[in-house]
Amino acid sequence: TGPVRSNKGSCFEGGHRVPFIVSWPKGKIAKGKVSDQLIGLQDLYATFSEVMGIALPDLKKGEKGAEDSLSLLPAWRGEKLVNRPMFYNDHKESKDGAACVMRIDNPKVGGKSVPGKWKIFFDDSLLRYGKAIPTELFELSSDPMESKNRIAEKGLKPLIQELISTARLHR
């Protein structure tokens, strides 16, 4: 897990941060490009669907599948993806820590961007009951080891409320 906290199955960075390397025939993707954009395994559904020209399930018609998938093809071509929250779950069903984590870069609060790579931890009530009870908050640009929990900082209350609303919406 290198210089980040914890290991496989954890909601901390060491539990899910891995490199993703893409190789494709000449001209199909940006050569030698590096990106720090957030992606997840679920994004491969939309990506391969687009590559193969096969439509994803029509969610508006009630079809199921790939609801949270986003095509990575733009990123592979060197373009930016839309800013969206990314969720991680503790596969050990933590009894005393976070069961679910949301990460979003530069979220907007009151129409203004809050710079940073923000990561908020919730107990299991978000997944089980739809109640978002935050337990920890980290800004990864300045604290990649997730060592300074900022959840109690008074100046961050509006950000925390926005992150709670975002997590409940996406739940």
Secondary structure in CASP SS format (residue, H / E / C, confidence):
PFRMAT SS
TARGET T0000
AUTHOR 0000-0000-0000
METHOD secondary structure of the structure
MODEL  1
T C 1.00
G C 1.00
P C 1.00
V C 1.00
R C 1.00
S C 1.00
N C 1.00
K C 1.00
G C 1.00
S C 1.00
C C 1.00
F C 1.00
E H 1.00
G H 1.00
G H 1.00
H C 1.00
R C 1.00
V C 1.00
P C 1.00
F C 1.00
I C 1.00
V C 1.00
S C 1.00
W C 1.00
P C 1.00
K C 1.00
G C 1.00
K C 1.00
I C 1.00
A C 1.00
K C 1.00
G C 1.00
K C 1.00
V C 1.00
S C 1.00
D C 1.00
Q C 1.00
L C 1.00
I C 1.00
G C 1.00
L C 1.00
Q C 1.00
D H 1.00
L H 1.00
Y H 1.00
A H 1.00
T H 1.00
F H 1.00
S H 1.00
E H 1.00
V H 1.00
M H 1.00
G C 1.00
I C 1.00
A C 1.00
L C 1.00
P C 1.00
D C 1.00
L H 1.00
K H 1.00
K H 1.00
G C 1.00
E C 1.00
K C 1.00
G C 1.00
A C 1.00
E C 1.00
D C 1.00
S C 1.00
L C 1.00
S C 1.00
L C 1.00
L H 1.00
P H 1.00
A H 1.00
W H 1.00
R C 1.00
G C 1.00
E C 1.00
K C 1.00
L C 1.00
V C 1.00
N C 1.00
R C 1.00
P C 1.00
M E 1.00
F E 1.00
Y E 1.00
N E 1.00
D C 1.00
H C 1.00
K C 1.00
E C 1.00
S C 1.00
K C 1.00
D C 1.00
G C 1.00
A C 1.00
A C 1.00
C E 1.00
V E 1.00
M E 1.00
R E 1.00
I E 1.00
D E 1.00
N C 1.00
P C 1.00
K E 1.00
V E 1.00
G C 1.00
G C 1.00
K E 1.00
S E 1.00
V C 1.00
P C 1.00
G C 1.00
K E 1.00
W E 1.00
K E 1.00
I E 1.00
F E 1.00
F E 1.00
D C 1.00
D C 1.00
S H 1.00
L H 1.00
L H 1.00
R H 1.00
Y H 1.00
G C 1.00
K C 1.00
A C 1.00
I C 1.00
P E 1.00
T E 1.00
E E 1.00
L E 1.00
F E 1.00
E E 1.00
L C 1.00
S C 1.00
S C 1.00
D C 1.00
P C 1.00
M C 1.00
E C 1.00
S C 1.00
K C 1.00
N C 1.00
R C 1.00
I C 1.00
A C 1.00
E C 1.00
K H 1.00
G H 1.00
L H 1.00
K H 1.00
P H 1.00
L H 1.00
I H 1.00
Q H 1.00
E H 1.00
L H 1.00
I H 1.00
S H 1.00
T H 1.00
A H 1.00
R H 1.00
L H 1.00
H H 1.00
R C 1.00
END
